[in-house]
């Protein structure tokens, strides 16, 4: 997938042309299972979220792409999703190894001594 920053600077019509390879609105609508008339009414200025996602999926692109292009999702949104997925997909051993790495990287000698209780 393209850089999110590049996609945020792209207009929805540019994205549509890039994804569909310049196919006709009718061909795109048929492939995506949407009404051609709605594409004709919406482009070049906008595209409904529902149609944009259907088109992305029909052309094998991630459904989040048009949402980024339309400014509905930001880099931070995408990073949060990626982080959550990575955590969910990690094995217990991978999580423990990462936790250990972080603890060692931020080791504070004070934490390695018994607490001073006065």
PyMOL CGO cylinders between C-alpha atoms (Angstrom):
from pymol import cmd
from pymol.cgo import CYLINDER

trace = [
    CYLINDER, 0.00, 0.00, 0.00, 1.17, 3.52, -0.71, 0.3, 1, 1, 1, 1, 1, 1,
    CYLINDER, 1.17, 3.52, -0.71, 2.46, 5.78, 1.98, 0.3, 1, 1, 1, 1, 1, 1,
    CYLINDER, 2.46, 5.78, 1.98, -0.46, 7.08, 4.01, 0.3, 1, 1, 1, 1, 1, 1,
    CYLINDER, -0.46, 7.08, 4.01, 0.90, 10.61, 3.67, 0.3, 1, 1, 1, 1, 1, 1,
    CYLINDER, 0.90, 10.61, 3.67, 0.77, 10.39, -0.12, 0.3, 1, 1, 1, 1, 1, 1,
    CYLINDER, 0.77, 10.39, -0.12, -2.78, 9.05, 0.00, 0.3, 1, 1, 1, 1, 1, 1,
    CYLINDER, -2.78, 9.05, 0.00, -3.89, 11.89, 2.27, 0.3, 1, 1, 1, 1, 1, 1,
    CYLINDER, -3.89, 11.89, 2.27, -2.69, 14.38, -0.36, 0.3, 1, 1, 1, 1, 1, 1,
    CYLINDER, -2.69, 14.38, -0.36, -4.55, 12.57, -3.15, 0.3, 1, 1, 1, 1, 1, 1,
    CYLINDER, -4.55, 12.57, -3.15, -8.11, 13.40, -4.12, 0.3, 1, 1, 1, 1, 1, 1,
    CYLINDER, -8.11, 13.40, -4.12, -10.80, 10.73, -4.25, 0.3, 1, 1, 1, 1, 1, 1,
    CYLINDER, -10.80, 10.73, -4.25, -11.07, 11.00, -8.04, 0.3, 1, 1, 1, 1, 1, 1,
    CYLINDER, -11.07, 11.00, -8.04, -7.29, 10.45, -8.41, 0.3, 1, 1, 1, 1, 1, 1,
    CYLINDER, -7.29, 10.45, -8.41, -7.54, 7.43, -6.14, 0.3, 1, 1, 1, 1, 1, 1,
    CYLINDER, -7.54, 7.43, -6.14, -10.49, 6.08, -8.14, 0.3, 1, 1, 1, 1, 1, 1,
    CYLINDER, -10.49, 6.08, -8.14, -8.62, 6.40, -11.46, 0.3, 1, 1, 1, 1, 1, 1,
    CYLINDER, -8.62, 6.40, -11.46, -5.47, 4.81, -10.00, 0.3, 1, 1, 1, 1, 1, 1,
    CYLINDER, -5.47, 4.81, -10.00, -7.31, 1.87, -8.45, 0.3, 1, 1, 1, 1, 1, 1,
    CYLINDER, -7.31, 1.87, -8.45, -9.59, 1.15, -11.39, 0.3, 1, 1, 1, 1, 1, 1,
    CYLINDER, -9.59, 1.15, -11.39, -7.00, 1.73, -14.08, 0.3, 1, 1, 1, 1, 1, 1,
    CYLINDER, -7.00, 1.73, -14.08, -9.33, 4.22, -15.73, 0.3, 1, 1, 1, 1, 1, 1,
    CYLINDER, -9.33, 4.22, -15.73, -12.14, 1.73, -16.35, 0.3, 1, 1, 1, 1, 1, 1,
    CYLINDER, -12.14, 1.73, -16.35, -15.54, 3.19, -17.12, 0.3, 1, 1, 1, 1, 1, 1,
    CYLINDER, -15.54, 3.19, -17.12, -17.89, 4.04, -14.27, 0.3, 1, 1, 1, 1, 1, 1,
    CYLINDER, -17.89, 4.04, -14.27, -20.28, 1.36, -15.52, 0.3, 1, 1, 1, 1, 1, 1,
    CYLINDER, -20.28, 1.36, -15.52, -17.57, -1.33, -15.50, 0.3, 1, 1, 1, 1, 1, 1,
    CYLINDER, -17.57, -1.33, -15.50, -16.41, -0.30, -12.03, 0.3, 1, 1, 1, 1, 1, 1,
    CYLINDER, -16.41, -0.30, -12.03, -19.96, -0.28, -10.68, 0.3, 1, 1, 1, 1, 1, 1,
    CYLINDER, -19.96, -0.28, -10.68, -20.63, -3.75, -12.04, 0.3, 1, 1, 1, 1, 1, 1,
    CYLINDER, -20.63, -3.75, -12.04, -17.39, -5.14, -10.61, 0.3, 1, 1, 1, 1, 1, 1,
    CYLINDER, -17.39, -5.14, -10.61, -17.97, -3.50, -7.20, 0.3, 1, 1, 1, 1, 1, 1,
    CYLINDER, -17.97, -3.50, -7.20, -21.67, -4.29, -7.01, 0.3, 1, 1, 1, 1, 1, 1,
    CYLINDER, -21.67, -4.29, -7.01, -22.74, -0.65, -6.69, 0.3, 1, 1, 1, 1, 1, 1,
    CYLINDER, -22.74, -0.65, -6.69, -25.06, 1.56, -8.70, 0.3, 1, 1, 1, 1, 1, 1,
    CYLINDER, -25.06, 1.56, -8.70, -23.35, 3.21, -11.67, 0.3, 1, 1, 1, 1, 1, 1,
    CYLINDER, -23.35, 3.21, -11.67, -25.66, 6.20, -11.29, 0.3, 1, 1, 1, 1, 1, 1,
    CYLINDER, -25.66, 6.20, -11.29, -24.32, 6.89, -7.80, 0.3, 1, 1, 1, 1, 1, 1,
    CYLINDER, -24.32, 6.89, -7.80, -20.74, 6.92, -9.10, 0.3, 1, 1, 1, 1, 1, 1,
    CYLINDER, -20.74, 6.92, -9.10, -21.78, 9.28, -11.90, 0.3, 1, 1, 1, 1, 1, 1,
    CYLINDER, -21.78, 9.28, -11.90, -23.45, 11.62, -9.39, 0.3, 1, 1, 1, 1, 1, 1,
    CYLINDER, -23.45, 11.62, -9.39, -20.64, 11.53, -6.83, 0.3, 1, 1, 1, 1, 1, 1,
    CYLINDER, -20.64, 11.53, -6.83, -17.42, 11.75, -8.83, 0.3, 1, 1, 1, 1, 1, 1,
    CYLINDER, -17.42, 11.75, -8.83, -15.21, 13.66, -9.44, 0.3, 1, 1, 1, 1, 1, 1,
    CYLINDER, -15.21, 13.66, -9.44, -15.76, 15.60, -6.20, 0.3, 1, 1, 1, 1, 1, 1,
    CYLINDER, -15.76, 15.60, -6.20, -16.66, 12.90, -3.72, 0.3, 1, 1, 1, 1, 1, 1,
    CYLINDER, -16.66, 12.90, -3.72, -17.54, 9.25, -3.28, 0.3, 1, 1, 1, 1, 1, 1,
    CYLINDER, -17.54, 9.25, -3.28, -19.66, 7.76, -0.52, 0.3, 1, 1, 1, 1, 1, 1,
    CYLINDER, -19.66, 7.76, -0.52, -17.77, 5.72, 2.04, 0.3, 1, 1, 1, 1, 1, 1,
    CYLINDER, -17.77, 5.72, 2.04, -19.86, 2.66, 1.20, 0.3, 1, 1, 1, 1, 1, 1,
    CYLINDER, -19.86, 2.66, 1.20, -19.12, 2.88, -2.52, 0.3, 1, 1, 1, 1, 1, 1,
    CYLINDER, -19.12, 2.88, -2.52, -15.44, 3.68, -1.96, 0.3, 1, 1, 1, 1, 1, 1,
    CYLINDER, -15.44, 3.68, -1.96, -14.96, 0.64, 0.28, 0.3, 1, 1, 1, 1, 1, 1,
    CYLINDER, -14.96, 0.64, 0.28, -16.84, -1.61, -2.17, 0.3, 1, 1, 1, 1, 1, 1,
    CYLINDER, -16.84, -1.61, -2.17, -14.64, -0.38, -5.03, 0.3, 1, 1, 1, 1, 1, 1,
    CYLINDER, -14.64, -0.38, -5.03, -11.45, -0.86, -3.02, 0.3, 1, 1, 1, 1, 1, 1,
    CYLINDER, -11.45, -0.86, -3.02, -12.41, -4.43, -2.16, 0.3, 1, 1, 1, 1, 1, 1,
    CYLINDER, -12.41, -4.43, -2.16, -13.47, -5.22, -5.74, 0.3, 1, 1, 1, 1, 1, 1,
    CYLINDER, -13.47, -5.22, -5.74, -10.04, -4.17, -6.97, 0.3, 1, 1, 1, 1, 1, 1,
    CYLINDER, -10.04, -4.17, -6.97, -8.12, -5.99, -4.26, 0.3, 1, 1, 1, 1, 1, 1,
    CYLINDER, -8.12, -5.99, -4.26, -7.15, -2.90, -2.32, 0.3, 1, 1, 1, 1, 1, 1,
    CYLINDER, -7.15, -2.90, -2.32, -7.42, -2.43, 1.45, 0.3, 1, 1, 1, 1, 1, 1,
    CYLINDER, -7.42, -2.43, 1.45, -10.77, -0.96, 2.44, 0.3, 1, 1, 1, 1, 1, 1,
    CYLINDER, -10.77, -0.96, 2.44, -9.03, 1.66, 4.58, 0.3, 1, 1, 1, 1, 1, 1,
    CYLINDER, -9.03, 1.66, 4.58, -7.35, 3.25, 1.54, 0.3, 1, 1, 1, 1, 1, 1,
    CYLINDER, -7.35, 3.25, 1.54, -10.26, 5.39, 0.36, 0.3, 1, 1, 1, 1, 1, 1,
    CYLINDER, -10.26, 5.39, 0.36, -11.07, 6.32, 3.95, 0.3, 1, 1, 1, 1, 1, 1,
    CYLINDER, -11.07, 6.32, 3.95, -7.54, 7.70, 4.32, 0.3, 1, 1, 1, 1, 1, 1,
    CYLINDER, -7.54, 7.70, 4.32, -7.81, 9.53, 0.99, 0.3, 1, 1, 1, 1, 1, 1,
    CYLINDER, -7.81, 9.53, 0.99, -11.10, 11.10, 2.11, 0.3, 1, 1, 1, 1, 1, 1,
    CYLINDER, -11.10, 11.10, 2.11, -9.53, 12.19, 5.39, 0.3, 1, 1, 1, 1, 1, 1,
    CYLINDER, -9.53, 12.19, 5.39, -11.79, 9.99, 7.51, 0.3, 1, 1, 1, 1, 1, 1,
    CYLINDER, -11.79, 9.99, 7.51, -8.82, 8.05, 8.91, 0.3, 1, 1, 1, 1, 1, 1,
    CYLINDER, -8.82, 8.05, 8.91, -5.42, 9.46, 9.85, 0.3, 1, 1, 1, 1, 1, 1,
    CYLINDER, -5.42, 9.46, 9.85, -1.94, 7.99, 10.14, 0.3, 1, 1, 1, 1, 1, 1,
    CYLINDER, -1.94, 7.99, 10.14, -2.52, 7.72, 13.90, 0.3, 1, 1, 1, 1, 1, 1,
    CYLINDER, -2.52, 7.72, 13.90, -5.71, 5.70, 13.33, 0.3, 1, 1, 1, 1, 1, 1,
    CYLINDER, -5.71, 5.70, 13.33, -3.90, 3.27, 11.07, 0.3, 1, 1, 1, 1, 1, 1,
    CYLINDER, -3.90, 3.27, 11.07, -0.93, 2.95, 13.44, 0.3, 1, 1, 1, 1, 1, 1,
    CYLINDER, -0.93, 2.95, 13.44, -3.28, 2.23, 16.35, 0.3, 1, 1, 1, 1, 1, 1,
    CYLINDER, -3.28, 2.23, 16.35, -4.98, -0.55, 14.40, 0.3, 1, 1, 1, 1, 1, 1,
    CYLINDER, -4.98, -0.55, 14.40, -1.63, -2.04, 13.42, 0.3, 1, 1, 1, 1, 1, 1,
    CYLINDER, -1.63, -2.04, 13.42, -0.37, -1.94, 17.01, 0.3, 1, 1, 1, 1, 1, 1,
    CYLINDER, -0.37, -1.94, 17.01, -3.51, -3.56, 18.37, 0.3, 1, 1, 1, 1, 1, 1,
    CYLINDER, -3.51, -3.56, 18.37, -3.37, -6.30, 15.73, 0.3, 1, 1, 1, 1, 1, 1,
    CYLINDER, -3.37, -6.30, 15.73, 0.31, -6.95, 16.39, 0.3, 1, 1, 1, 1, 1, 1,
    CYLINDER, 0.31, -6.95, 16.39, -0.35, -7.32, 20.10, 0.3, 1, 1, 1, 1, 1, 1,
    CYLINDER, -0.35, -7.32, 20.10, -3.29, -9.65, 19.55, 0.3, 1, 1, 1, 1, 1, 1,
    CYLINDER, -3.29, -9.65, 19.55, -1.34, -11.79, 17.07, 0.3, 1, 1, 1, 1, 1, 1,
    CYLINDER, -1.34, -11.79, 17.07, 1.82, -12.08, 19.17, 0.3, 1, 1, 1, 1, 1, 1,
    CYLINDER, 1.82, -12.08, 19.17, 2.43, -15.32, 21.03, 0.3, 1, 1, 1, 1, 1, 1,
    CYLINDER, 2.43, -15.32, 21.03, 2.96, -15.31, 24.79, 0.3, 1, 1, 1, 1, 1, 1,
    CYLINDER, 2.96, -15.31, 24.79, 6.67, -15.97, 24.21, 0.3, 1, 1, 1, 1, 1, 1,
    CYLINDER, 6.67, -15.97, 24.21, 6.90, -12.98, 21.83, 0.3, 1, 1, 1, 1, 1, 1,
    CYLINDER, 6.90, -12.98, 21.83, 5.12, -10.74, 24.33, 0.3, 1, 1, 1, 1, 1, 1,
    CYLINDER, 5.12, -10.74, 24.33, 7.42, -11.86, 27.15, 0.3, 1, 1, 1, 1, 1, 1,
    CYLINDER, 7.42, -11.86, 27.15, 10.51, -11.32, 24.99, 0.3, 1, 1, 1, 1, 1, 1,
    CYLINDER, 10.51, -11.32, 24.99, 9.37, -7.80, 24.09, 0.3, 1, 1, 1, 1, 1, 1,
    CYLINDER, 9.37, -7.80, 24.09, 8.53, -7.01, 27.70, 0.3, 1, 1, 1, 1, 1, 1,
    CYLINDER, 8.53, -7.01, 27.70, 11.94, -8.29, 28.77, 0.3, 1, 1, 1, 1, 1, 1,
    CYLINDER, 11.94, -8.29, 28.77, 13.66, -6.23, 26.08, 0.3, 1, 1, 1, 1, 1, 1,
    CYLINDER, 13.66, -6.23, 26.08, 11.86, -3.07, 27.20, 0.3, 1, 1, 1, 1, 1, 1,
    CYLINDER, 11.86, -3.07, 27.20, 12.61, -3.63, 30.86, 0.3, 1, 1, 1, 1, 1, 1,
    CYLINDER, 12.61, -3.63, 30.86, 16.30, -4.18, 30.11, 0.3, 1, 1, 1, 1, 1, 1,
    CYLINDER, 16.30, -4.18, 30.11, 16.45, -1.13, 27.83, 0.3, 1, 1, 1, 1, 1, 1,
    CYLINDER, 16.45, -1.13, 27.83, 14.98, 1.09, 30.54, 0.3, 1, 1, 1, 1, 1, 1,
    CYLINDER, 14.98, 1.09, 30.54, 16.68, -0.55, 33.49, 0.3, 1, 1, 1, 1, 1, 1,
    CYLINDER, 16.68, -0.55, 33.49, 16.98, 1.75, 36.46, 0.3, 1, 1, 1, 1, 1, 1,
    CYLINDER, 16.98, 1.75, 36.46, 19.59, 0.68, 39.02, 0.3, 1, 1, 1, 1, 1, 1,
    CYLINDER, 19.59, 0.68, 39.02, 17.30, 1.89, 41.81, 0.3, 1, 1, 1, 1, 1, 1,
    CYLINDER, 17.30, 1.89, 41.81, 14.77, -0.78, 40.88, 0.3, 1, 1, 1, 1, 1, 1,
    CYLINDER, 14.77, -0.78, 40.88, 17.40, -3.50, 41.25, 0.3, 1, 1, 1, 1, 1, 1,
    CYLINDER, 17.40, -3.50, 41.25, 17.98, -2.69, 44.94, 0.3, 1, 1, 1, 1, 1, 1,
    CYLINDER, 17.98, -2.69, 44.94, 15.65, -3.64, 47.78, 0.3, 1, 1, 1, 1, 1, 1,
    CYLINDER, 15.65, -3.64, 47.78, 13.24, -0.84, 48.69, 0.3, 1, 1, 1, 1, 1, 1,
    CYLINDER, 13.24, -0.84, 48.69, 14.38, 1.56, 51.40, 0.3, 1, 1, 1, 1, 1, 1,
    CYLINDER, 14.38, 1.56, 51.40, 11.62, 1.69, 53.97, 0.3, 1, 1, 1, 1, 1, 1,
    CYLINDER, 11.62, 1.69, 53.97, 12.31, 4.32, 56.64, 0.3, 1, 1, 1, 1, 1, 1,
]
cmd.load_cgo(trace, "trace")
